[in-house]
Amino acid sequence: MPTIAQFHGISIYMFMEIGQPHRLPHFHVYYGEYTASFAIDPPTLLEGLLPRRQMRLVLAWAELNQEELQANWERVQRGQTPLRIQGI
């Protein structure tokens, strides 16, 4: 699962499950023992849990980087490695 961003102890990943079409463009977030997944457009929590401060950081980051996230989603769906996105 390629890392696309890291900031403030938060790691963000995007991957394609082989043979399993994803339901909608999204990314995965890991922070310590917390995990969550977020939709790209609009940036919203799909499942999981993060502490409130990290939740706000991830949502702000996703809002600022929606175009890059969408481009990475399209790359991943074509079997290409996603590009790194700068954190905040």
C-alpha beads as a LAMMPS data file, in Angstrom:
LAMMPS data file: protein, C-alpha beads

88 atoms
87 bonds

1 atom types
1 bond types

-500.0 500.0 xlo xhi
-500.0 500.0 ylo yhi
-500.0 500.0 zlo zhi

Masses

1 110.0

Atoms # bond

1 1 1 0.000 0.000 0.000
2 1 1 1.879 3.121 -1.183
3 1 1 2.204 6.073 1.180
4 1 1 1.042 9.260 -0.500
5 1 1 1.537 11.662 2.434
6 1 1 2.792 11.890 6.005
7 1 1 2.359 14.779 8.428
8 1 1 1.960 15.235 12.195
9 1 1 2.238 11.471 12.767
10 1 1 -0.523 10.794 10.225
11 1 1 0.143 8.425 7.308
12 1 1 -2.081 8.466 4.234
13 1 1 -2.279 5.602 1.749
14 1 1 -4.122 4.791 -1.438
15 1 1 -4.326 1.387 -3.098
16 1 1 -6.368 -0.780 -5.405
17 1 1 -7.684 -4.133 -4.277
18 1 1 -6.951 -6.503 -7.144
19 1 1 -10.170 -8.000 -8.481
20 1 1 -12.259 -5.886 -6.107
21 1 1 -13.642 -2.676 -7.617
22 1 1 -13.745 0.085 -5.038
23 1 1 -17.068 1.711 -4.261
24 1 1 -15.880 5.318 -4.677
25 1 1 -12.636 7.321 -4.742
26 1 1 -11.121 7.237 -1.258
27 1 1 -7.930 7.042 0.774
28 1 1 -6.850 5.390 4.018
29 1 1 -5.439 7.087 7.111
30 1 1 -3.383 5.634 9.951
31 1 1 -2.523 7.467 13.147
32 1 1 -1.107 5.307 15.926
33 1 1 -3.734 2.688 16.696
34 1 1 -6.431 4.618 14.789
35 1 1 -7.475 3.866 11.222
36 1 1 -10.031 5.497 8.972
37 1 1 -10.987 5.846 5.327
38 1 1 -12.155 9.053 3.666
39 1 1 -13.993 9.867 0.452
40 1 1 -12.147 12.263 -1.847
41 1 1 -15.030 14.366 -3.154
42 1 1 -16.277 15.739 -0.918
43 1 1 -13.726 14.901 1.780
44 1 1 -15.773 12.964 4.336
45 1 1 -15.200 10.140 6.778
46 1 1 -16.394 6.809 5.376
47 1 1 -15.449 4.524 8.245
48 1 1 -13.108 4.282 11.185
49 1 1 -12.110 6.799 13.804
50 1 1 -9.436 9.428 14.420
51 1 1 -8.953 11.822 17.334
52 1 1 -10.698 15.148 16.695
53 1 1 -7.508 17.156 15.988
54 1 1 -6.198 14.595 13.471
55 1 1 -9.640 14.332 11.872
56 1 1 -9.662 18.078 11.253
57 1 1 -6.097 18.009 9.886
58 1 1 -6.918 15.197 7.453
59 1 1 -10.114 16.877 6.254
60 1 1 -8.332 20.214 5.740
61 1 1 -5.460 18.480 3.910
62 1 1 -7.894 16.558 1.690
63 1 1 -9.824 19.733 0.868
64 1 1 -6.605 21.493 -0.171
65 1 1 -5.420 18.518 -2.242
66 1 1 -8.618 17.242 -3.875
67 1 1 -7.248 17.508 -7.417
68 1 1 -4.053 15.625 -6.533
69 1 1 -6.050 12.980 -4.668
70 1 1 -8.400 12.483 -7.623
71 1 1 -5.431 12.234 -10.023
72 1 1 -3.810 9.658 -7.744
73 1 1 -7.068 7.694 -7.575
74 1 1 -7.151 7.523 -11.359
75 1 1 -3.473 6.436 -11.438
76 1 1 -4.122 3.657 -8.922
77 1 1 -7.153 2.399 -10.849
78 1 1 -4.905 2.061 -13.924
79 1 1 -2.434 0.012 -11.881
80 1 1 0.077 2.854 -11.547
81 1 1 1.821 3.957 -8.378
82 1 1 0.301 7.084 -6.815
83 1 1 2.428 10.212 -6.475
84 1 1 3.416 11.769 -3.157
85 1 1 1.373 14.752 -1.967
86 1 1 2.852 17.319 0.400
87 1 1 1.472 17.313 3.928
88 1 1 0.483 20.322 6.017

Bonds

1 1 1 2
2 1 2 3
3 1 3 4
4 1 4 5
5 1 5 6
6 1 6 7
7 1 7 8
8 1 8 9
9 1 9 10
10 1 10 11
11 1 11 12
12 1 12 13
13 1 13 14
14 1 14 15
15 1 15 16
16 1 16 17
17 1 17 18
18 1 18 19
19 1 19 20
20 1 20 21
21 1 21 22
22 1 22 23
23 1 23 24
24 1 24 25
25 1 25 26
26 1 26 27
27 1 27 28
28 1 28 29
29 1 29 30
30 1 30 31
31 1 31 32
32 1 32 33
33 1 33 34
34 1 34 35
35 1 35 36
36 1 36 37
37 1 37 38
38 1 38 39
39 1 39 40
40 1 40 41
41 1 41 42
42 1 42 43
43 1 43 44
44 1 44 45
45 1 45 46
46 1 46 47
47 1 47 48
48 1 48 49
49 1 49 50
50 1 50 51
51 1 51 52
52 1 52 53
53 1 53 54
54 1 54 55
55 1 55 56
56 1 56 57
57 1 57 58
58 1 58 59
59 1 59 60
60 1 60 61
61 1 61 62
62 1 62 63
63 1 63 64
64 1 64 65
65 1 65 66
66 1 66 67
67 1 67 68
68 1 68 69
69 1 69 70
70 1 70 71
71 1 71 72
72 1 72 73
73 1 73 74
74 1 74 75
75 1 75 76
76 1 76 77
77 1 77 78
78 1 78 79
79 1 79 80
80 1 80 81
81 1 81 82
82 1 82 83
83 1 83 84
84 1 84 85
85 1 85 86
86 1 86 87
87 1 87 88
